[in-house]
Amino acid sequence: MSWQNIITFESGKRSGKPCIRGLRITVYDILEYLASGMTPDEIVADFPELTTEDIRAALAFAADRERRIAGDAA
């Protein structure tokens, strides 16, 4: 999964946090919804502008970031 085409960074939007396709929905928002027990289908139902691919991209981005942070600590 390549998140680079889906996750965007804009300094004037949500303080430059990583967002989904330029929307005002951040990767953090998606991760919180998943952590609270929502399924990807439930998230898409609540936010029809999102796709399940967007949710997978948010997870891939978070995994990539964690991998980089863990690599820096080694």
C-alpha positions as CSV (number, residue, x, y, z in Angstrom):
1,M,0.0,0.0,0.0
2,S,1.5,3.3,-1.1
3,W,0.1,6.1,1.1
4,Q,2.0,8.8,-0.7
5,N,-0.8,9.5,-3.2
6,I,-3.5,9.7,-0.5
7,I,-1.9,11.4,2.6
8,T,-1.4,15.1,2.1
9,F,0.3,17.8,4.1
10,E,-0.9,21.4,3.9
11,S,0.4,24.0,6.3
12,G,-2.9,25.9,6.3
13,K,-5.0,22.9,6.9
14,R,-5.2,21.2,10.4
15,S,-1.9,22.8,11.3
16,G,0.0,20.8,8.7
17,K,-1.0,17.5,10.1
18,P,-1.2,14.5,7.7
19,C,-4.7,14.5,6.1
20,I,-6.6,12.3,3.8
21,R,-6.6,13.6,0.2
22,G,-6.6,17.2,1.2
23,L,-9.8,16.8,3.4
24,R,-9.9,18.0,6.9
25,I,-9.8,14.5,8.2
26,T,-6.4,13.6,9.7
27,V,-4.6,10.3,9.9
28,Y,-4.9,10.7,13.7
29,D,-8.7,11.0,13.4
30,I,-8.8,7.7,11.4
31,L,-6.6,6.0,13.9
32,E,-8.8,7.2,16.8
33,Y,-11.9,5.9,15.2
34,L,-10.3,2.5,14.6
35,A,-8.9,2.4,18.2
36,S,-12.4,3.2,19.5
37,G,-13.7,0.0,17.8
38,M,-15.2,1.4,14.6
39,T,-14.7,-0.8,11.6
40,P,-13.6,0.7,8.3
41,D,-17.1,0.2,6.9
42,E,-18.6,2.2,9.8
43,I,-16.1,5.0,9.3
44,V,-16.9,5.2,5.6
45,A,-20.6,5.1,6.4
46,D,-20.2,8.1,8.8
47,F,-17.8,9.9,6.4
48,P,-18.9,9.1,2.9
49,E,-16.1,11.2,1.4
50,L,-13.7,8.6,2.7
51,T,-12.9,5.2,1.1
52,T,-11.6,2.0,2.6
53,E,-8.4,2.7,0.6
54,D,-8.1,6.0,2.5
55,I,-8.3,4.1,5.8
56,R,-5.6,1.6,4.6
57,A,-3.4,4.5,3.6
58,A,-3.7,6.0,7.1
59,L,-2.7,2.7,8.6
60,A,0.2,2.4,6.2
61,F,1.4,5.9,6.9
62,A,1.2,5.2,10.7
63,A,3.2,2.0,10.3
64,D,5.8,3.7,8.1
65,R,6.2,6.5,10.6
66,E,6.5,4.0,13.5
67,R,9.1,2.1,11.5
68,R,11.1,5.3,11.0
69,I,10.9,6.3,14.6
70,A,11.9,2.8,15.8
71,G,14.8,2.8,13.4
72,D,16.0,6.1,14.7
73,A,16.0,4.8,18.2
74,A,18.2,1.8,17.4
